[in-house]
Amino acid sequence: MNTRLKRLTKKEHEVLHWLKRGHSNKEIGEKLKRSPCTIKNHISSILQKLEAKDRRQAIIKLMDSARD
């Protein structure tokens, strides 16, 4: 696993899982029983840790790490 992915918390991995499937903050929040604002904070943290500029780039980095 990519060292950047290892930096993510369990909850951030869960959020990334749902992001990969194209869910909105609201939908992810409903699935994880968190507010959309909390999900937004998790996504901001994911982007920072993965050094990604947006959701799409974070998902690409996730997919690339699966190939390594």
C-alpha positions in Angstrom: 0.0 0.0 0.0 1.2 3.5 -0.8 2.7 5.2 2.2 0.4 8.2 1.7 -2.6 5.9 1.9 -1.2 4.5 5.2 -1.5 8.0 6.7 -5.3 7.9 6.3 -7.4 7.1 9.4 -10.0 4.3 9.3 -12.8 6.8 8.8 -10.9 8.5 6.0 -10.5 5.2 4.2 -14.3 4.6 4.6 -15.0 8.1 3.1 -12.6 7.4 0.2 -14.4 4.1 -0.4 -17.7 5.9 -1.0 -16.0 8.8 -2.9 -14.7 6.2 -5.3 -18.2 5.1 -5.9 -19.3 8.6 -6.8 -21.3 9.5 -3.7 -21.9 13.1 -2.6 -20.9 14.4 0.9 -24.6 14.1 1.9 -24.8 10.5 0.8 -21.6 9.5 2.4 -22.7 11.3 5.6 -26.0 9.3 5.6 -24.1 6.0 5.1 -21.6 6.7 7.8 -24.0 8.5 10.1 -22.1 11.8 10.0 -23.0 15.3 8.9 -22.0 16.4 5.4 -19.8 19.1 7.1 -17.9 16.3 8.9 -17.5 14.4 5.6 -16.2 17.6 4.0 -13.6 17.8 6.7 -12.6 14.2 6.2 -12.3 14.8 2.4 -10.1 17.9 3.0 -7.8 15.8 5.2 -7.7 13.0 2.6 -6.8 15.5 -0.1 -4.0 17.0 2.0 -2.6 13.6 3.0 -2.7 12.2 -0.5 -1.4 15.5 -2.0 -4.4 15.6 -4.3 -6.0 18.8 -5.5 -9.5 17.4 -5.9 -11.7 14.2 -5.4 -10.9 12.9 -8.8 -7.2 13.1 -8.3 -7.5 11.4 -4.9 -9.4 8.5 -6.5 -6.7 8.3 -9.3 -4.0 8.0 -6.6 -6.0 5.3 -4.9 -6.4 3.4 -8.1 -2.7 3.8 -8.9 -1.7 2.5 -5.5 -3.8 -0.6 -6.1 -1.6 -1.4 -9.1 1.7 -1.1 -7.2 
